[in-house]
Amino acid sequence: MTKRLLLISNSTTHGGGYLEDCADEIRDILGAVKRVVFVPFALHDRDGYTARAREAFDRMGYEVDSVHDSRDPKQVVHSGEAFFVGGGNTFRLLNELYRRDLLKPICAAVDRGAIYMGSSAGSNVACVTIKTTNDMPIVQPPSFDALNLVPFNINAHYVDPDPSSTHMGETRETRIREFHEMNDPVVVGLREGAMLRIEENSVVLEGTTGARIFRKGSEPEEFAPGSSLDFLMEW
């Protein structure tokens, strides 16, 4: 089966509603699928988060089942045709996936053809590890190893260095360079308004803002919306 993913930097863009700016891409990848399994574990208020997701997907014409509502979340995952993993705190999200033993079932579902969509933290956990998240480690998951659906990492909400800033802390670019001092995976600096559409080994950069690609030992490269990034799938 063809692996299909939509990895979104952010679910809400300034001035817009929840999932408003990526609605067209969501509809396109879902196609004839009518129900979406929602994973709300990145936020504390899972009922409120699920209600928000249901409202957004209802406007797009889809029904939502949340894994946190079920007594048997593994069965919900097993029968799901499409998943949306919401943003929030990446450490909390991954910890809960480990606690409920859902990583392998999600991977198995994607391998059999289920569609994986994630935003922010939900995009981070699709990667090799969560080591390039921006979030504070408010909980300690058993491991930083994530779903490994793709062979690279993402830095969501990527912000470019501001040469006029007087801020003395590290930039995102500096943090990613520090990551590559100790780790190998390519990192996609995914700006707000950008997303990756993945169909097996084909990767297209969608959205409006582009991305910055960081490879260990190389200078970062800039890519515009519409670019083919197939090289990212080289395992």
N, C-alpha and C positions, 0 to 999 in steps of 0.2 A: 504493500500500500504506500501511497505517496504521503510523506510527512508534510503537514500544512500548519504553519504558525503565523500569527500576526503579533509582533512584539512592539508595543507602543510605549513611547517615552512617558507620556502623561495623559491622564484621563480627562482633565479639564484645562482648557486654555483660557488665558485672561480674557474676560468679557464674554465667554461662552458657557454653555451648560455641560453637565456631566456626559461624556462620550459624544458630545455634539460634533466636534471637529473630526472625529475618526469614524463617524457613523457610516459614511459611504464605503469605507474600506472594510468595516465589519460586515455590512450587508453583502459586499462582493465576495468575501471569503466564505461566508456562511452558505451562500447559494440557497439550496432547497431545504436546508436544516431549519427546523422551527422551534426547537427547544435548546436552551443553553444551560449548562451546569455552572453555577457561580461558586467561586471559592472566596469567602469573605474574611479569611483568617488574618489578614494584614492589619485589620482594625479591631478595636476592642468591642465596639457596638455592632455585633454581627447582624442583629435583626434590623437595625437602622440602615446598615450598609446594603443589606439584601433588598430592602424596600427601595432604596435609591437605584440600585441596579435594575430591579424589576421595572421601575418607572421608565428608565432610559431604554431598556430593551423592548418594552411594550410599545413605545413610540416608534421603534424600528420594525415592529411586527413579530417579535419573538417572545416566547414564554421562558421563564427562568425557574430552575430548581436549584436550591442552595444545598450544598453538602452539609452545612451545619444544622439544617432542619431535619435531617434523616437519622434514624436509629442505626442505619447500615450505610454509612457514607461510601464504603468500598463498592457496594452494589450500585449506588448512584453513579460513581465514577465508571464502573465496568459497563454500564448501559448508556453512558453519555456519548452523544454524537459531536458535541462541541463544548469547550470549556472557556470560561472567562475568569482569570485569576486577577483579582483587584489589587490596587496599590495601597500603600500604607507603610508599615514598618516591615522591612524585609526579614529581619531576624525573628520577629514574632511569627510571620508567615511560614518561614522554613521550619521553625521549631514545632509549629502545630502540624505541619505535614509529616514531620518525623513522628510526633507523638501519636498521630492517628494512623501511622503506617500507610500513607497515601502516595508516597513518591513512586514506588514501583507500579501501583495500579494506574497512575496517571501516565507514566511512560508507556505502559502496555497499551493503554487506550490510544495514545498518539501513534504508536507503532501500527495499530490495526486500522488507522485512518481517521480517528477523531481529530477535530480541529482544536488547536491550542491558541487562545488569545490571552495576552497578558498586558497589563499596564503598570509601569514603574516597578514596584516590588514584584508584581506578577511577571514582568519581563525578566527581572533579575534572576528569579528562581528557575527560569527556563535554561539558564546558562550553565557553564561548567561549575562555577562556585558563585557565592554572593560576596566575594571579597572586594568587589568594586562598587558596592552600594554606597549611597551617601548617608545611610541611616545610622542612628546610635544603637548599639547592641543592648537593647532594653531587656532582652532575655538571651540565654546562651543555648543555641541549638546543639544537638549532639555533634554536628559537623557543619562546616561551611560548604561542603559538597552539596550541589543542588540537583535538579532534574537531568542536567547534561543532555538536553534535547538538541542543543547546538554546541559546536566546539569552540565557542568564544564567550567572552564576558561582555556585559553592557554596563555603561555608566549612564543611567537615565537622568533626565533633566540637566544634561551637560551644559555648563556655562563656560563660555570662552574667557580667557584672561582679559582683564580690562587694564590697558597700559596707563590709564589716567587715575586708577584707583590708589588710594593711600592705605588700603587694607594690607596688613603685614602677614596675614595668615597664608597658608598654602592655597594655590589655585587648584582646580580640578586636574589640570594638566600635570601639575607637580605631584599630586596624589597618585595619578595613574603611572607616572614615571617611577614612583616609589614601589608601586605594585610590581612593575616589571623588573625591579632589582631583585625580587624574590620569587617571581612567578612568570610563566611563559605565555598563557593564552592571550590572543589578540583582544583588545578592548575597543568596543564601539562607543564613542562619546555621542550619545543620541540626544540631540537638542529637543527641547519642548516643541511639539508640532511635527516631530519626525517619528517614523515607525519602519520596521523591517517586515516585509512580506516574504515568507519562505515557503517554497514549494519543492520538497525534496532537497536537491542541491542548488536550486536557483534562489537567489536572494536579491530583492529589489528594494531600494531605499525609497519609501513613499513619504507623503506629507509635504510640508512647506519650508522646512528650515535646514535640512541636510544633517550631516554627521561628520565627526572627526575620528579617524581610525588610528589606533595606536598599536604598533608592533614593537616587540622587545628589540632593542638595539637599533631602531630606525626613528627618523623624524616622523611626527604625525602627518597624516594625509587628509586632505579635505575632499568630501564627496557631496555633490549636489543632489537634490531630489530627482528621482528617476534613474539614478545610477544603478548599474548592475554590480552587486558585491558578492558574486558567486565564490570568490576566493575565500570568503569567510567559512565556507563549509568544507574546507580541506582539513580533514581530521588528522 
